[in-house]
């Protein structure tokens, strides 16, 4: 009998965790384990979703618990646990609080799911990825951050809206740090239906799209009073799907760099990677404009400062 993938979401009682569970269930990607400090909330999320399966047309297996041992031998563990961002709060301000939470979660992952691919969502994401690596000692391909997938989705959405075109025809990525100021929307290689972006929008319009992309998270936080969850849920699920189905999709994710982009070894930043059942199997270097190279260098500098705070917090 073929083994179904086992997918655990830690922090499943929260909005992002629940969103990941919903999309994974709808795609029937595997058996789902919902872990949360509030087991009743996780159980309620699972029950609510299961009762919708008749109309949505899926039949998923759920386990809801506060017992970390039930993630035993998971193929993929998604960590959404942490304190969400409040209006006016930067991702960096969360570092001291969330570093301790991520440390505890990752100790359990190392104990119960030592061969999993770990997908981290907790903010500030790039620094938390360093915490996860330090605690688990997993190789870089098995510790991946959901950053550029979400940021790139926002970038593509903003381009599509600016041009009134279908988002499927928009090809554009965001690299760098997962912060409002240090993400790097790559405009030099962005295209719509194969047409370069600078042939479709003028410099002022492109600058507006970039600005709105950088403020994407803050804009939503101001509007709804907390962090987004629908788009992050879609983004994480795309990563999980590529891993458990061995699709080999090339997606922008945060990983440890080992000299790529002339960045010192050990830094965790978002770049294009190939996602397979091995995790981030390959890291790709793409051509950048001089401004984009400078922006990536600045993102690296900012990351080093936050990483220092994160590591001192554990």
LOTIVO-244007 format. One record per residue (C-alpha): x negated, y, z negated. Coordinates in steps of 0.05 Angstrom, whole numbers, plus 5000, padded with zeros to 4 digits. Example, Ala and Ser with C-alpha at 12.3 -4.5 7.8 and 13.67 -1.06 7.14 Angstrom:
2
475449104844 472749794857 
//
This chain:
314
500050005000 497250685019 495851164962 499651814963 495452424947 496052664876 496553424869 496353764802 498154494789 495754784723 500055374704 506055084740 510955454696 508756124724 511156434789 505056264832 504655554806 512155444818 511455724888 505755244904 509854654877 515754864920 512054904985 508054264971 514553904955 517954145018 512053905060 511853245020 504353295013 503852814954 505752654882 506053294842 503953394770 506154044736 501954234675 503654834632 502855044559 510455104560 512454394582 519854554580 518755104632 514854644677 520254114669 525554614687 521754834749 521154114772 528453954757 530954564793 526754404854 528553664854 535953844854 534954264916 531753694954 538353444981 539354095020 532154225037 531153515061 525253295018 524252754966 518452924920 515652584858 514653044798 511252964730 511953554682 507653604619 503054004574 498453394571 492253514614 490652774615 496352664664 492153004718 487952364716 484652214783 488152784820 485752904891 487053644887 487854094826 490554794835 489155274777 494055854773 493455924697 491856604670 494857274652 498057624713 496158324732 500458894706 501959554742 495859994743 491259434720 485359224762 483458494773 476858644739 480458834674 483058134669 476157814668 475157744593 482057444581 482256964639 475156714634 476756354569 483156054599 479555804662 473855514619 478755084579 482554854641 476154674677 473554264619 479853834625 479053794701 471953544693 474253024642 480452764677 479652924751 472052924764 472752764838 478053274856 477753874901 479054474855 482855064884 482655674839 487756234841 486556574774 483957294776 478957614781 478257034829 470957064852 468257124781 473056584756 470356134811 463356214782 466256024713 469555404744 463055194777 458955284714 463854884672 465254314721 458454264754 462154064818 458654164885 460554794921 465054444972 469654214916 470654894881 474455364926 478056024914 484556244946 482756954964 481857095038 487656645057 492357125021 488557765040 488157545113 495657395114 496958105090 492058375142 495457995198 502358215173 500258945172 497458905243 503758565268 508159105237 503859665264 504559385335 511459075328 508858405354 509457685330 504757525273 502956855306 499257235360 495057615309 488157325294 484657695238 480957525174 478757855109 472157675076 468357925016 471057994945 478357894925 479058604897 482759214923 476359594936 471459054957 475258615006 472758685078 478158655131 474158475194 476858935247 471158825296 473558125314 481058215304 485358065365 492658035384 494057535438 486657555455 486658315462 481658665416 484959075361 481359715381 484759675449 491559685416 490760165357 486660795350 481560905295 486461255249 491660705257 486560165243 484260535181 491460555157 492259805167 485759675130 487860135072 494659805065 491359115066 486659295010 492359564969 496858964985 496558664915 497159324878 502959544922 506958924904 505158984831 507759694830 514259474864 515958854824 512058954759 507658344766 503157974815 505957694880 507656954883 511056774949 505256934996 500056654948 504256014944 504255955020 496756085023 494955564971 499455055004 496055165071 489454995036 492354375001 495454135066 488854195104 485253815049 490053235036 491653135110 484353245130 486453765181 479854125185 482954815188 478155405187 480755885133 477556465095 476356215023 471856404966 465955924958 458955944931 454156224983 447255934992 443856465033 449356555085 450357275106 443557425074 446857395005 442957104947 444556394927 449856304874 454556874894 461856694904 465157094960 470356965014 467956725082 470856265135 470355525116 472654865145 477454515098 477753755101 478753195050 471753355026 473754065009 470054655040 466054195085 462654745125 461355495116 461255925178 457556575191 460957065238 458257685273 459858325235 459259055252 454159475214 459659775172 462459095155 455558835136 454759435089 461759315059 460058575047 453558785012 457559254968 462458694952 456658264931 453958804885 460858904853 461658154845 455058094807 457558594755 464158234743 460657554742 456157794686 462157984644 465657324659 459656884641 458557284577 465857164559 464956404556 
//
